[in-house]
Amino acid sequence: MRSRIEKIGLIGLGLVIGVTFSLHFSAVADKDTETPLPVEELRAFSDVFARIKSDYVEPVTDKKLITEAITGMLSGLDPHSSYLDEEAFKELQVGTHGEFGGLGIEVGMEDGLVKVVSPIEDTPAFQAGIKSGDLIIKLDDTLVKGLTLNDAVKKMRGKPGTKIILTVTRKGEPKLLTFTITRAVIKVQSVKSKLIEPGYAFIRITQFQERTGENLASALDNMYKQSQGELKGLVLDLRNDPGGLLNSAVGVSAAFLPKDALVVYTTTHAATATRTTT
């Protein structure tokens, strides 16, 4: 066990110099990918499209109908496939960059309201006095009830320096609380680490972002130095990690798996691709 952890430490030292990993793809396509269009099915789609356009109770744009059709087509395949339009893709990039204009709170939904899971230390929300368990009922003049979590998050994020008023209900407080908060640049730290006790380290990865591999390398190096080269055990905590960039996840695995180990492979109708770490 000790030699295994020391090996991890040495890998971490190497990664500090620069986390470099290459993805090798091998694809074999021996089938003709050109297939005829399903005319009957497309005719049915066209008929439904035309009927909605002419008879639906409210006007619906062509873009919305097509987007929802694509969304449904992918979500119906399996729980992991989804369609991202331009706006959704930008939101994804915000998360994986780990930096955005906002308030600095981790949130979820409870009974149709936005619940504060935790304010991030040294952010505008933390400094304003927002606490874990607070229920946000209004954003400026907009009631949260009826909004999706994504819609609420979009309203809370914005250009640094702009203000927003949160109306909050808090357990034990008889009256509603209001907080005027100025947005700032929020940096989400994807790798957190500490020594549990001498020789035993704890590293948590909250999300796989662009610099997660490098941050993990720095954390490993720091823990190794604090243990004076005697790192006996390591806990890697991935609980509640929502995912993120596959390349970063592959980079993290490089610190713990043998060189050229198979990390993930993908299979399509026409080809199979494998990714390995080097």
N, C-alpha and C positions, 0 to 999 in steps of 0.2 A: 504493500500500500504506500509506504513511504517513497519508494523509488518511483512509483506511478505519479504521485503528487509532485515530486521533484522534477519529473519529466514535464509535467504541466507547467511548472514554474519556468523552466528553461524555454518551453515553447512560447510562454507569455513574453519572456525577455526578447525573443526573436521577433515576435509580433509587434513589439513596441517600435522597433526600427521601421516597420512598415508592414501592415497586414496586406499581403498580396496573395490572392488566390485566383486561379483561373478556372473557368468552367469549360469543360470539354463536352462537346455535343457530337454525338454520332447519330445519324439519321439514315434509315434505310426505307426507301419508298419503292415498292415493287408493284403498286397498284395504280391504275389510271384514276387520277383524282377528279377527272371531269365526269360528272354524272348528270344525267338529264334532269331537268326541273320537274318537280311533281305537279303537273298541270292541274289535276283535279283538286288537290289540296289548296293550291294557290287560288283557284277559282272560288273555292269556299271562303278563303280568307278575304278575297276581293268583295264577295257578296256581303259578308259580315261588316267589312269596312264601310261599304256604301250604305248599308242599312243604319249603322250607327250615325253616319254623317247626316242622313236624311231624317231619322226618326228619334234620335236620342233627345231627352227632355231639355238638355242644354247644349249650346254649340261647343264642339270639340275641335281643336286644331288638328291638322294632319300630323304635325310633328309629335303631338302628345300621343296620338293613337299608335303611330309607328314605334315611338320610344317604349310605350307600355307593352306593345306586342313583342318587341325584342327582349324586354325585361322578363316578361312571362315565359318566353321561349327558353331562356337560359335558366331561370329559377326553377322551371319544371323538370330540368334534367337531374339535378342533385342539389343538396344543401350548400355546396361550395362554389357553384358557378353563378356569376352575376354580371350584369351589364353596367358599366360606368359611363355616364355621359360626361361631357366636358367639365361641368360643375362638380360632379362627384369625383372625377379624377383629380381635380385641383385640391379637393378636400383630402383625398388620400395622400397626395404629395405633401400637404401641410403637415399631416401626421408623421410621415416618414422623414421629413426634414428635421422634425423636432423643434421647430421655431415658428411662432406665429404671433400676431397681435391679438391679445385677449386679456382675460382677467386673472387666470391662474387657479382654476378650480377643476377638480375631477368630479364629474356629475353623472347621474343616472336618472331613471324615471321611477316615480312612485305615486300611484293613484292619480295619474295624469299630470303630476307636477314634477318639476325638476328638483331632484334631491342632491344636495352637496355631499359627495362621498368624502372628499377631503380637499381643503385649500392647500395649494402648494406654497411651501415656506418662502418668504421674502418676495411674494408677488402682490399686486394691487389688492386682490381679494383677501389675502391673508392679513395684509396691513390694515384693511378697512374693517376687519373684525368678523368676516364670514367664517362660520364654524361648520364642522362635520354634522350632518343631520338636518341642517337648515333646509326648508322647502321653499323654493322660489316660486311665487305665484304670479309675479308680473315683471316684465322687462320693459322699462320705460312705461308706456301706456298700453302695452300689449299684454293681455292675459295669457298665461302659459297654458292653461287648460285648453286642450284642442290642438296644441302644437305637437309635432313629433320632436323627439330629442334632437335630431339633426337640425330642425328648424330653429329650436331654441339655442343650440350651440352657435349657429350662424349669426343669430342676433347678438349674442354675447361677444363673439369675436369681431374684430374690426381694426381700423387704423390706430396705431399707437398714438396716444395723446387725446383721443376722443373719449367722451364720458357716456356712461350708462347708469340708469337708476334701477336697482334691484329692490323689489318689495318681497320681504321674506317673513315666513311664519316659523317661529322657533319654539320647541317644546319648553314649557315652563314660563314662556313670556305671554302675558295676557293680550298684548297689542302687537300689531304688525310692525315689523322693523323695515326701515328704508336705508339703503346704502347707495351713495353716489360714488362710483368707482371710475377712475381714469385708466383706460386700457394701456397696456405696455407690451413690449416684446417679451413673450414667454418662451423660455427654453426648457424643453422637457428632457430630463436626464434619463436615458434609456438603461444605463448600467449603474447600479448602486452596490456598494461593497462595504464590508466592515469585518473586523476580527471578532469572532464570537468569544474566543478566549485564546491564549497564546498557542499558536500552531494550528488553529482551526478558523477557516475563513468562510464568510457568507457573501455570495454574489447574487444579486437579483437583476434580471433583465425584464424591464417593463414592456418593451416593444422593440422589434427589429427595425432600427432606423439606419440611415446611410452610414453613420459613424459607429455603429454598435460594435463591430469587430475591433476597431481601434480602441474604443473605450474599454472593452473587455480586456484587451491586451494590457492596457495601462493599469486596470484594476488588479489583474493577476500579478503584474510586476510589483505593484505597491504592496499587496498582501504578502508576497514572497519576501520582500525586503523587511517588512514589519516583523515577520516571523524569523528573520535572520537566517533564511535558507532552510528552515525547519518546518515547512508547511506539511502537517500530518493529515489534514482532512479538509475537504472543500464541499460546501453545499451550494449547488447551482439552482436557484429558485426561478421557475418559469410559470408559476401560478398566475392565472388571469392575464397572461400575455396574449393580446389579441392577434398577434402575428406581425405582418409588415413585409419587408423586403426579403425575398427568397435568397438573394445573394448575400445579405447580411447574416441570415440564418446559416447558410453554408459556411460563411467565414467564421462564425462562432464555433461550429462543429469542428473546424480545423484545429482548434486548441485542445480537443479531447479525443479525436479519432486518429487512427494511423494514416499516414500519407497515402493518397490515392484511394481512400475508403469511399465506397458508394454511399452518397448521402441521400439522394432522391433521384427518381427516374420518372419520366412522363411518357405516356403512351397516347398516340393519336390514331385516327383511322388509317393514316398513310404512313406513319413512321413512329419509331421509338427513340427517345433521346435520353441520355444519362448524364448526370452531373457528378463530378468527383472533385475532391479537394486536393490541392498540391502544395 
